[in-house]
Amino acid sequence: MAREYITLMSKTGPAAPVLFLLGAAPPVRVKGLGQLEIAEAVGRFLGPVLERVADVSLPSESELMARLPEVFCWISWPELDGCVREAAATYSAGHPSGDASVQRIAAFVQNAIAWHA
């Protein structure tokens, strides 16, 4: 995760960066280390990754660690499924064909979520 974070931060420019974890809420699985909180998963490898990258335009390691809460976001598969179900149940296009289209798309998304979950 440290590599992905550094890559994101090196390409951000003036934009507000977001690293979105789809289907995985903390703690996250890290190969060979089990499940770790995001700060630990990034912090374990951030120093060595920064050294390899050697990009002087990047913030310091401590500044990058401090920005983790504003950059990382996530949603689990069950949470996403609930959001899709709620949206589909409450949305009204005002026309039967529009409503049917929304229901079909919601069902497609729910099937994809079930497959991934």
N, C-alpha and C positions, 0 to 999 in steps of 0.2 A: 504494500500500500504506500510505502514511502516513495517508491519510484513514480507511481501514478500521481501522487501529491506533488512531487517536485516538477514533473512534466506539466501538470496543470498550472502550477504557480509560475513556471518559466514562460508560459504562453499567455498569461492573463492580461498583461498590460493594464489599462485603467478599469477594465471590467471587474465585476464582482464574481469571483470564481465559485463554482459549486461542483463538488464531487458527490454524485448521487449513487447510493448503493441500493439497487433495486432487488427486492426480495430478501434482503439480509439486514436485520436489525442487530445492533451491538448486543452482546459480544460477537465478533466476526471470527470465522475460522481462518487461521494462518497456517500454511503448510509447515508441518514439523513442530508447531508450537501449540496446537490446540486452539481454544477460543480465547480471544483477547479483546479488551476494550480498544476503541479506535486509537486513543492516545498511546497506549502501550504498543499496539501493532505498528503504528507509524514511528513512534519514538525509538524503538529498538534498532531501526535501520536508517533513520534519517541522517545521522552524522556521517556514516560511511557513504551514503548516496550523495550527499552534498559534496563530500570530498572528491568523489569520482567525477561529478558533474563540473565542479570548479567554475560555476557561473557567479561572478561577483555581483551581478544585478539582482540575485535572489536575496530575500531577507535572511537574517541570521537564523540559526537553528532554534533559538529560544523564541524568536518572533514567529517563526513558522508553527511551532508547537502551540503558541498562544492563539493562533488563528484557526486551529482545528475546529472548534465549535461553530464558527461562522462559515466554514467551507464544506464540511461533511454533513450530508443529510441522508436519510434512508426511509424506506417504507417496506414493511414485510409483505409477503404475498397475501396473508389473511387480511391485513389492513387495506391493501389495494383492492382486494375482492369486495370488502365491505363498502369502500368508497364508490366502486363501480355499481354495485347493487343499489345503494342509496340514490345515486345520481339517476340511474335508469328508472327507479321507482317514482321519483319526484319530478322528472323532466316532462314537460309537455310542449310539443312543437305547435300545438294548435290545429293540427291536421292529422287525420288517421294515418296517412302514408308516412308522414314525418315521424310520428310516434312509433310506428312499426319499424322504421329504419333504425331509430335509436335503440329499440329493444334488440334488433338483430346484431347491431354492433356491440352492444353490451354483452350479449350472450357469447359472441365471438371472443371478446376480451376475457370474459370469465372462464371460457374453455382454455384459453392460453394460460391464464393464471393457474388453473387447476393442473395443467400439464407441467408447469414449471415448479409448482409448490411441492 
